[in-house]
Amino acid sequence: MVRRFTLSERAVHWLTALAFFSLLISGLVVGRRGTFHDVMYAWHLASAGVLVLVAGHLYMALVNRATRHALRGMLTGEVDREWARKHYPRWEP
């Protein structure tokens, strides 16, 4: 069986989906001011923090020019020789 995504990529996917679902559910509970308001408020903030980290990684991969080369390397397995020479000089034969 050929797997397209690595274990870490799948873990990030499920963590993001869980954080989004958790944010939705905890937001509904926090809005009602019930018994678990304080606990769910903390949970809501933690879920939002996970999504902020994901957004930061997306920014670094898609927008930031300094790290765009690394994204191409992650997607295709190939990087510019100059980039590799600068960041990983021991790679070059």
Phi and psi in degrees as a GROMACS rama.xvg file:
@    title "Ramachandran Plot"
@    xaxis  label "Phi"
@    yaxis  label "Psi"
@TYPE xy
-92.9538  128.334  VAL-2
-107.421  130.378  ARG-3
-79.5236  -35.8691  ARG-4
-111.004  146.347  PHE-5
-75.6136  169.342  THR-6
-60.0805  -40.97  LEU-7
-67.3692  -36.8545  SER-8
-66.0867  -39.8694  GLU-9
-67.1695  -37.8952  ARG-10
-63.3786  -42.7436  ALA-11
-64.0449  -40.1957  VAL-12
-58.8111  -50.4576  HIS-13
-69.1235  -34.2979  TRP-14
-64.6104  -41.6028  LEU-15
-65.8402  -43.8528  THR-16
-63.6754  -41.8731  ALA-17
-64.9589  -41.171  LEU-18
-64.8596  -40.419  ALA-19
-65.0171  -46.3808  PHE-20
-63.3887  -41.8972  PHE-21
-63.3091  -39.5585  SER-22
-63.3593  -41.6755  LEU-23
-63.3817  -50.8538  LEU-24
-65.9469  -46.0518  ILE-25
-65.8621  -31.7322  SER-26
-65.4032  -37.5424  GLY-27
-66.2594  -40.091  LEU-28
-69.9606  -42.7607  VAL-29
-62.4572  -36.1807  VAL-30
-66.6921  -19.5481  GLY-31
-91.2355  -12.7607  ARG-32
55.9454  50.6028  ARG-33
-92.0678  -159.184  GLY-34
-63.632  -39.6263  THR-35
-93.242  23.0888  PHE-36
-55.7424  -50.434  HIS-37
-66.561  -41.7821  ASP-38
-65.9731  -45.3252  VAL-39
-69.8439  -28.7533  MET-40
-64.8122  -43.5666  TYR-41
-64.2645  -41.6621  ALA-42
-62.4838  -40.4125  TRP-43
-61.4205  -44.3107  HIS-44
-65.0869  -40.0735  LEU-45
-64.459  -41.1361  ALA-46
-64.2248  -40.9115  SER-47
-64.5888  -36.3981  ALA-48
-62.3878  -39.7476  GLY-49
-62.1724  -43.2503  VAL-50
-67.9565  -31.783  LEU-51
-66.2196  -40.2223  VAL-52
-63.0273  -40.5839  LEU-53
-63.835  -42.1174  VAL-54
-62.9155  -38.2771  ALA-55
-63.5201  -40.3524  GLY-56
-66.633  -38.3433  HIS-57
-63.2824  -41.1184  LEU-58
-60.687  -47.4007  TYR-59
-62.7223  -34.6649  MET-60
-81.9881  -35.1114  ALA-61
-104.43  -30.2394  LEU-62
-107.856  -44.0331  VAL-63
-67.7815  120.042  ASN-64
-65.3504  -32.9158  ARG-65
-67.9944  -23.3924  ALA-66
-111.57  1.74276  THR-67
-63.6611  -31.4506  ARG-68
-62.9433  -37.4596  HIS-69
-66.1594  -35.1719  ALA-70
-63.1878  -43.9342  LEU-71
-61.7071  -37.2292  ARG-72
-65.7703  -38.2964  GLY-73
-68.9963  -34.9665  MET-74
-82.5142  -37.6925  LEU-75
-111.076  -19.2424  THR-76
85.4133  4.62983  GLY-77
-123.847  143.51  GLU-78
-133.051  162.553  VAL-79
-63.1884  142.697  ASP-80
-61.2563  -40.3077  ARG-81
-63.5662  -41.7184  GLU-82
-63.5313  -44.4096  TRP-83
-64.2865  -40.2941  ALA-84
-62.7215  -39.6586  ARG-85
-73.0713  -44.8174  LYS-86
-91.0195  -30.6482  HIS-87
-137.755  74.4063  TYR-88
-64.7186  -22.8731  PRO-89
-76.1391  -11.0158  ARG-90
-69.3746  -33.7112  TRP-91
-72.8493  135.802  GLU-92
